Amino acid sequence: MNVIVDLCVVPLGVGVSVSRYVAACERILHDTGLKIHLHAYGTNIEGEWDTVFAAVKKCHEEVHQMGAPRITTTLRMGTRTDRKQTMEDKVSSVEKKLSALNK
């Protein structure tokens, strides 16, 4: 089953800046071949359920290995069975509606 996920991994007990931990997770996600899109407060991920969640687990393992004693993660996800929908499809749908409102 395909899933679209919004993932935000926050290491605790490592100081104020977390960008090196985010970069480590991004590398893991990139290496899986999943479709990803980094944004200001997380990463959107699109792919097969098991592959996506295996990658999330690897992110946790890596961030702990980097010295974070604790991690809090926010995860939002969605699946569809009626049709295939990509991250780009979802954004495009909203942009079309916005365009129509601006006319």
Beta strands, then each sheet from edge to edge (+ up, - down):
strand 1: 2-12
strand 2: 35-39
strand 3: 42-48
strand 4: 70-78
sheet 1: 2+ 3- 1+ 4-
end
